[in-house]
Amino acid sequence: MQIFIHYLLHFGAPLLIALIFFKKNWKKVYLIFIATMLVDLDHLFANPIFDPNRCSINFHPLHTYYAFLIYIIFIFLRKPLNIIGVGLTLHMITDLIDCLFMYLNCQECSINDSVLELFNLIS
């Protein structure tokens, strides 16, 4: 279920946002949203590249809270930066939800402390 929700949020949510808020140019906006997934290239610098028990938030360089803040700021800039900002922010929220799933399924797994602090703050 976690994998289904993860990819639904990565591909379905951007499609819905493009269709609802950018009716005239939804295809172009959706392609920009999909292109923002290139932010995951920072995973290539990790060892191992993929770890199913690793939360990407605050682990990979482009998934830090500082980067997240910059992506949110992009939302308030002019096109196309605002569209890129929405795509990147959605991506981070999706990855954060994925971390939450990991934490709920295995609290002892290798989730980093800063994300645990965020979950405690939210709850």
Secondary structure, DSSP 4 states (H G I P E B T S, - for coil): -HHHHHHIIIIIHHHHHHHHH-STTHHHHHHHHHHGGGGGGGGGGSSSS--TT---TTTSGGGSHHHHHHHHHHTTS-TTHHHHHHHHHHHHHHHHHHHHHHHHH-TTSS--HHHHHHHHHH-
